Amino acid sequence: MNNFRTLDDLNVKGKRVLVRADLNVPVADGKITDATRITRQAPTIKELAEAGGRVIVLSHFDRPKGKVVPSMSLKVLVEPLARAVGRKVAFAEDCIGPQAQSAVAALKDGDVLLLENTRFHKGEEENDRAMAEQLAALGDIFVNDAFSAAHRAHASTDGAARLLPNAAGRSMQAELTHLQKALGNPERPLLAVVGGAKVSTKIALLENLVKRVEVLVIGGAMANTFLAAQGIPVGKSLYEPDHLETARKIIHAANESGAAILLPTDVVVAKEFKAGAAHRIVSAREIADDEIVLDVGPASIQEFETRLNGTRTLVWNGPFGAFETAPFDQGTVAAAKAVAKATKTGELLSVAGGGDTVAALAHAGVEDDFTYVSTAGGAFLEWLEGKKLPGVEALTAK
């Protein structure tokens, strides 16, 4: 997956460059509470403007469902984006039609314009051809820098991209390059960590990974379903009785492909789930009827670290336990620090992603020590599931 153009392949001076960014940041009381996505999108916008392009930024924000919702306007992002790119950012009250057209016509080389929320139009999420054509008419070149929206076949991610010469922005390029190294053509052995609450939300992910990895580590409450599938009582722990057969199929697929499945051998249990609850470490086969599994134990982490030795590539999605609540964060933190250490010594390429995963790595203080941490939740997960992403396919279409 390297058959996409990048900014290095473009001559943008004097050209109108449509940049599909993802500026869908969390906002509370009119203020941005996490500007990570703006920070990640800024280098592409800045580079294009410095090269003399007339940069026109497209983004969705929240879920207005095809209607104009003033509280979901992108206007609140003008100043934060201007600070991030180091230059003034103009704003248009619409993303298509006369207001967008006149704002684009007023641009000079090096200017940056932010268009209003693409989802204020029904045609966006419908990938309406007419809307895609109106968007494309505003630009000469299309650059997609929004990997986190690439799993959506929308007018601004897919339709417009197919109507103009296109390329990946720097953030999109970094994402695709690292995912290719991690899963497309990895250096082996390859180990995958899949954690979280439910097997049911990650069936496709498990089915894809078990055929491609040497070691599949299963953590979080979904590990309870795998234990229960093997006849091991899990007490009052969260598990999915309807998916015991699913777990057995994954185990069978691992046996067929030669992959090793690593489940907890010891666990941290408590009789209630709350911060600082009385707890104990027990063998995974000795969980009492009134106990809840809330984390993996030290022997399981030791086994994980042993498996990590010699591993060359690691992908990670989901925590090992209830990391948001101490003391049930210790397994996730210890595993994250072990991966960070191996990465820093150059022994390991580590790629992680998914909302809970990013939060867990930040909690462990190692989010900057992995090779790459994706902020794209759904798109990252669908990539790991082996699905084709419309926003990526549009860039590689001939």
Secondary structure, 3 states (H helix, E strand, C coil): CCCCCEHHHCCCCCCEEEEECCCCCCEECCEECCCHHHHHHHHHHHHHHHCCCEEEEECCCCCCCCCCCHHHCHHHHHHHHHHHHCCCEEEECCCCHHHHHHHHHCCCCCCEEEECCHHHCHHHHCCCHHHHHHHHCCCCEEEECCHHHCCCCCHHHHHHHHHCCEEECHHHHHHHHHHHHHHHCCCCCEEEEECCCCCCCCHHHHHHHCCCCCEEEECCCHHHHHHHHCCCCCCCCCCCHHHHHHHHHHHHHHHHHCCEEECCCEEEEECCCCCCCCEEEEECCCCCCCCEEEEECHHHHHHHHHHHCCCCEEEEECCCCCCCCCCCCHHHHHHHHHHHHHHHCCCCEEEEECHHHHHHHHHHCCCCCCCEEECCHHHHHHHHCCCCCHHHHHHHCC
